Amino acid sequence: MDNAYKEIIIKKQRSFFESGKTLPVGYRIMALKKLGRAIRNYESRIIDALHEDLGKSEMEAFMCEVGISLSEISYMLCHIQTYAAPRIVPTPITNFPSISTVYKCPYGNVLIMSPWNYPFLLAIEPLIDALAAGNTAIIKPSAYSPATSAILEEMISETFPEEYVAVINGGREENAFLLTQKFDYIFFTGSKNVGREVMRRASEYLTPVTLEMGGKSPCIVDGSAKLKLAARRIVFAKFLNCGQTCVAPDYILCDEFIKDELVGYIKKEIARQFGREPLKNKNYGKIINEKHFNRICSLMDSKKIVYGGETDKAALKIAPTVMDNVTWDDDVMGEEIFGPVLPILTFKEIDEAIAAVNEHAKPLALYIFSNDRFNIKKVTENCRFGGGCINDAVVHLATSEMPFGGVGESGMGAYHGKAGFDTFTHEKSILDKKTWLDLPMRYQPYRRVNKALLKIFLR
């Protein structure tokens, strides 16, 4: 697709939005239902594409991508009438007589830039929220997940006219071109480096953005935690999608007195969940490409590996790996790992753990495993992070009832459910002033009595 045709699509989407066809809630409901039917019709092909790109098993592909997308559609269909309805709010007596109303208005033509690690979910879920809010949308999937990107393009083109929703595939050239165009909103999920470029380009048109990025998400385990259960949940969360999850526990920060016991349980859990030879496990995925395979391998210090460490470059597979006696000076702690390597660090007091988290960039997620309510309260109140779990990990993002998003370097803005609808919606405030009464106090010439009355009303 050449740049001239891309420009035509963008212009067609702007004209389609300006026609007002996307504004009625009934039209939005119809679109969401069509999208839901399309996902169900393409389900087996989506799952095959996810296996081709990332080696995802059928269960993992449905649980973490297809199923969550369908759940978001169901949630939005149940709530869209309420979310889209105008809201009457109280009016101060100084504006009597009048009615104050907040109207929910779509931004217009939005650009959704999705990543490769959850290539279906992270393209479709923002699309669901954008369509529910009444926008048109262009999706730009990642070039690193070509099979899923191709299925997305085929499914969307079959379901919607391109003036309403379109997929533009390609690599850096397509990204660069799209970011030179004027959109009414940009929703980006990906790395911090690309996120900075998106924000810089968006600023040229003063386009509002949502940035969903990542960071080194800590997993704090104190001495009161149920270690066997903690290990089971941490292993699931860390090695899901081979660690290529933006909210995966990046590292464990545990009480030094329980470290050895916790590491023992983690080793047993890896063997239980993935087998003694995880590289041969058909339900264990792969690294997205050779570039990222080499990057992750470079972070692994063989002297500190206490479990795993096996690799298969031909298959782009790295076994679940645990590193012990890690410090902040190690390479593995210098960047977000985004792979199946789990470093273990320790602390003596909970305040030391809190300080360690806050000394670094604000993470997208934080997890604490503890049965000490004081420690839980202290960590959740004093650490700065996007969101997280108490005694679990990752699963907080699988709900439409809570907003999901980062803070600081891990992102800005949020989505899922109502937060997603609000992200793609401008709230237009309108005061409807009645004409049967006009209080004179605001008009010149000002008199002392007017000032006295105004003080009464405004205090």
N, C-alpha and C positions, 0 to 999 in steps of 0.2 A: 504494500500500500504506500503510494508516494505521498509527499507532504501536501500536495495540492488537494488530494482526495481527503486527507485528514482534516484539512481546513474546511472542506465542504461539509464533512460530518459535523464538525463543531458548529458551523453556521446553521445547519439544518436543525441541530438540537436546540440552539438558541431560539430559532423561529418557532419550533414546536412548543417550547416552554411558553414563549410569549403569546401563543395562541390560546393559552388557558386550559388546554385539554387535560393537563396533569393535576389541576387544582381540585376538582371534585373528589371527595373521599371515596365515592363509589368506583371511580377510575383507578385509584390507587389500590383498592381492595382487589379489583379484577387483576391488576398487574401482579400483585403478590401471589394470588392463587395460581396464575399462569406460571410464575416462577417456581412455585412449589410442585406443580405437576411436571414441569420440565426436569427438575432435579430428580424426581422419582423415576421418570422415564429414562434418564441418563445415568441412574445410580450405578449400575454395573460397570459402565464405561468410565465413569469418574473414578471408581475404586481401582480399575485396571490402570488408569493413567497415574494415579497416586503411587501405585506399586512400581510402575515403570520409572517414575521420577525419583522416588524416595525409598522404595522397597517396603512401603507400608502394607501391613496385613489388611485383610478385608475387615476384621474387627476394629482395628485401630483407625482405618480410613473412615468407617462409618461413625464410630464413637466420637472422633475428634474433628471431623470435617462435615460430612454429609448430614449426620444426625443433628449436630448443633445448628446447622443452617436451617434445617426443617423446623427445629424447635423455635428459632427466632422468627420465622414466618408465622407459625401458629400463635406465638405470643403477640406479635404485632397485629395480626388479624383480630385478636380478642380486645385489643386496647386502642386501636387506631382512631376509632370514633371519639373516644375521650381525649386523646392526645391532640387531635386536630381541631377540637371545638374551641371557639372563642371563650375567653375567660373574663367574666366581669369582676372587677376589683373595686374596693372601696374608694370613694372620691372625697377629698378633704372639703370641709365646709366652705372654704374660700372659693371653691369652684361651683358652689350650689347656684342653680340647679343643673346637673349634668350627670352623665353616665360614663365611667371609665372602662374601656374594654381592651384586652390584649388579644390580638389576632395572631394565629400561627401561619406564617408565610414561608414557603420554600425559598431557598436561596436562588435556585435557577439551574444552571448547567454545572455539574460537579465532575471533578476528576478523581478517580479512585486508583491509587497506585499500590499494588499488592505485592507481597514478597513470595519467596520460593518455599519457605519451610512448611507453611500450611496454605498451599497455593489456591485451593478451592475455597476453604472457609474464609480466608482473609480478603478474598475478592467479593464473595457473595454476601457475607454478613453486613459489611458497610453498604452494599448495594440495596439490601433489604431495607435498611434504615433510611437511605436516601430516597428510595421509591415511596416508602410510607409517608415521608415528609413532603412528597409532591415534586421532586426534582427530576430532571433528565440526567443521564450519567454516561461517562466514558470510563471504561475499566482498562487499565494498563497493567497486565500481569507481568511477572518476572520472566526473563528469558532463560533463567536457570532451571525452570520446570516446564520444558516445552510440551510434554504430553498433556499435562493438565491445562496449560494455556490454550492449546489447540482445542481441547474439549470445551473449555469455557467459551471460546469464540464461536464454535459450532452451535452450542446450546443456546447462547444468547441471541445469535443471529436468527435462529429458527423460532425463537420465542417472541422477540420484540423487533419492531422496525428500528433501523439504525438512528433515526431522528429522535428516538426515545432512549434506547440503551444500545451502546456499541462497545465492542472489545477491539482494542488496537494492540496487536502483538508486535514484538521486536525487542531490540536491545537498547543500548545507550543512546543511539541516534534518535530512536523514537521517544525515549524519555526526555532528551534534551529539547526536541522539537515541541513536545506537548507543554513543557514548562515555559516555552516562549509565548504560549497562547493565553488569552484571557479567559479564565474560568471564574465562576461565582463562589466556588469553594473547592479546596483541595484536601483530600484525605489520603495520608501517606502512612504505610507501614513498612518498616525496613531499618537499615542501619543508621547510626548517628551521622556518619559522614554524608550520606545521601540526603538525610533529613535536613541537614544544614543547607545543602544546595537547594532543596525544595523550598525552604523558608526564604532563602535569599531571592530566588526567582519570583516567588509569590509576592514578595514585598514590592516588586516593580509595579504591580497592579493593585497593591493593597488588598490582595485576596486573602481571606481568612483561611487558616489551615488547622487541621488536626494532625499531629505527629505521634505515631505509635512506634516506639523504638524499643530499647532493651536495657542492658546493663548487667552488672554482676549481682544477681539476686541472692542474698544470703539465706541460709537455713540454720537458725540458732537452735541448739539442743541443750537444755540445761539438765542438771542432775536429777530433777524430779520426773523427767519424761518416761513414758512407757517405751523403752528402747526397742523392743522387738517390733512393736507396731510402728514406731517412728521409722525404723529401718525399712520396713515393708513399703510404707507410703513414700518415703524419700526415693527409694530405688525405682518405684513406678514413675514418679514425677521426673526424676533426673534423666532416665534413659528412654522415656517416651520419645518417639521420633528420633532416636539416637542422640538425644540431648539437644536437638535442633528446635528448641522451643524458647520463645522470648521470655517466658516466665518460669523456665526450669530453674531449680536450685543450682546456682552456679558453684557454690562451695558450701561446706558445712563449717560452722563455727560452734564448737561444742565445749562443754565443761571438761577440763583436763582429766578429772577424776573418772569420767565415764567413757572417755574416748576409746580405749581398747575394747571395752565391751560393745560399744556402738559399732565400731569397725568390724568386729566379729559377726554381729548380726547382719550388717550390710553385705558382707561376703556371702553369708548363707542365703540371703534374699536374692542376690544376683544369680546364684546358682539355681535357686528354686524357680525364679521367674524366667530365666533365659537358658537354663541348662548349663552343663559343664563345658560345652563347646558352643558358646553363643554365636560365633561366626557361622555356624551351620544351622542355626535356628531360622526357619523360614518366616517366622513372625517377627524377627528382629530386622529393622530397616538398615539403610545405608546412608553414607554421607552424600550430599547432593552432587559434588563434583571433585575432581582431583585437586583443584586449588584449595578447597576447604579441607580436604583430607590431609594434604601436606601441612596446612596451617595448624590443624589440631595436633598432628603428630609432633610438630616442633615444640608444642607446649608440654609434652610428656617427658618428665625426667625419669629415666629408667631406674635411677638409684632410689627414687622415692615411691615407685609403684609397688603397692602391697597386694594388689589383686588385678587381674586382667592384663591389659597392655598389648594383647595380640592384635595384629592388623592383617588385612588382606587388601592390598592396593588394587589388584585387578577387579575385585568386587566392591571396592570403596567402602570396606567395612572396618570398623574399629570396635573391639570388644568393650563392654562396660569396664571401666578402669577406675581404680581407687588409688589416690596418692596420699601418703601420710607424711607427717612432720614437715608440712608445707609452711612457708612464711610469705609475707607480702612482697618479698624481694624475688620470689620465684617467677619465672616467665608465665606460668599458668595463672598467676594472679594479676598480670599486667593488662589483661584485656578480657572481654566477655568470651567464655570458652566456646559456647554454642556447639557442643559436641559431647560425647559420652565419657568425659573425664571428670571425676569428682575429687577435688582436693579437700583435705581435712585440716582445719586450723583449730586452735584451742584458746580458751580464756579461763581465768581463775574466778573472776567475779562478773556478774551480769553487766555492771557498769562498764567494764572493759570491752565487752561485746558491743554494747551500744555505741561506745566511742569509736570502735573500729569501723562500724557501719557508717557512722556519720562523718568520718574523716574522708570518705570516698564519695564518688558521685552517687546521687540519689538513684536507687535501683527501681526497676519496674515492679518488682515483687519482693516481699519478705515473708519468711515462714518461721514460726517459733513452735517448737515441740516442748511442752512443759505442762505440769499439773500445779505449778505455783502461780496462783492468781496475781500475786504481787509482781513477779517477773514478767508475766504476760502483759499486765497493765503498763509496766515501766517501758517495755520494749515497744509496744504498739503506740504509746503516746509520745515517746521521745525519739524514735527513729523516723526518718523522712523517706517515704517510699510510695509507689503508686497504689498498691493494694496487696492483699496476701491472705494467709490462712493461719489459724491456730490449730496445731496438731494435725495438719494435712498440708498438701502442697499442690499447686497448679489448678485444682478444681474450682477455685473461686471465679475463674473466668467463664465457667460453663453455666452461667445463669443470666437471664435477661432482666432480673430484678435489681441487679447492682451495676453501677457504671464501671467500666473497665478502661483504665488509662494510666499514663505515667505522670511523672512530675520532674521538673528540672531536665537533666540530660536524658532521662528515660522517656520523655515525651510531654505532650500538652494536649488537653482535650480528652474526651472520653466517649465511649459508645456502648452498645448493648441496650436493648429495650428502650425505655423512655429516654435514657441518656443519648442513645443513638438517634432517636427521632428529634430530640432537641438540638443535637449537633448540626443536623442538616436543616434547621428551621430558624428563621429570624422571627423574633417576637415584635410585632408592630403594635405600639401603644397608641390608642386613639381616644381622645376625650370628646364626647358628644355633648356640646353645650346647648341647653334649651333656650328658646327665644322669648318665653312668656315672662321672664324676669331678668333684669340686668342691674346688679348691685353697683352703685356709683363710686364706691370707695377707692377703686384702683385708678380712676381717671383724674387727671389734672383739671383744675387747680386743686392741689392737696390741701386739706384742712386738718386742724388739730383733732377734730372729732373722728375723721377718717383714720388717723394714726392710732387713736385709742381703740377703735373697733378692730383694726387690723391686729393689734397686739393681743386682743382677746381671742381672735380666731387662730392665730399662729402659735400661741403658747400651749 
